[in-house]
Amino acid sequence: MDFPKVDSEKCIGCEACVAVCPDNAIIMENDTARILEDKCRNCRVCERTCPVGAIS
């Protein structure tokens, strides 16, 4: 399964994705979002929520 990926060059650290993730599968590391694949169920809410398109 292809999980969403965060482009660290685009991520602005706004934490919008963290707030909407129903599985608490996104954490912040060094002001950049990181998706925990072992928790992610691939709903892609984070992808639709990211204001800068850093998740795909």
C-alpha positions as CSV (number, residue, x, y, z in Angstrom):
1,M,0.0,0.0,0.0
2,D,1.3,3.5,-0.9
3,F,1.0,5.7,2.2
4,P,0.9,9.5,1.9
5,K,4.3,11.1,2.0
6,V,5.3,14.5,3.3
7,D,7.6,16.7,1.1
8,S,9.7,18.3,3.8
9,E,10.7,21.1,1.3
10,K,7.1,22.2,1.1
11,C,5.9,21.5,4.6
12,I,5.4,24.8,6.6
13,G,4.9,23.1,10.0
14,C,1.3,24.4,10.4
15,E,0.2,21.1,12.0
16,A,-3.2,21.1,10.1
17,C,-2.6,17.5,9.2
18,V,-1.8,16.5,12.8
19,A,-5.2,18.0,13.9
20,V,-7.3,16.2,11.3
21,C,-5.6,12.7,11.4
22,P,-8.2,10.3,12.9
23,D,-5.5,7.8,13.7
24,N,-3.0,10.1,15.4
25,A,-0.5,8.9,12.7
26,I,1.2,12.2,12.1
27,I,3.8,13.7,14.4
28,M,6.0,16.8,14.1
29,E,9.7,16.4,13.9
30,N,12.0,19.4,13.5
31,D,8.9,21.5,12.5
32,T,8.0,19.1,9.7
33,A,5.2,16.6,9.6
34,R,6.0,12.9,9.6
35,I,3.5,10.2,8.9
36,L,3.8,7.0,11.0
37,E,3.0,4.2,8.5
38,D,2.3,1.7,11.2
39,K,-0.6,3.8,12.4
40,C,-1.8,5.3,9.1
41,R,-4.8,3.7,7.5
42,N,-4.4,5.6,4.3
43,C,-7.6,7.7,4.5
44,R,-5.7,10.7,3.0
45,V,-7.6,13.3,5.0
46,C,-4.2,14.9,5.6
47,E,-3.5,15.1,1.9
48,R,-6.7,17.0,1.3
49,T,-6.2,19.3,4.4
50,C,-2.6,20.4,3.7
51,P,-2.8,24.1,2.7
52,V,0.5,24.0,0.7
53,G,0.2,20.5,-1.0
54,A,3.1,19.0,0.9
55,I,1.4,15.7,1.3
56,S,0.8,13.3,-1.6
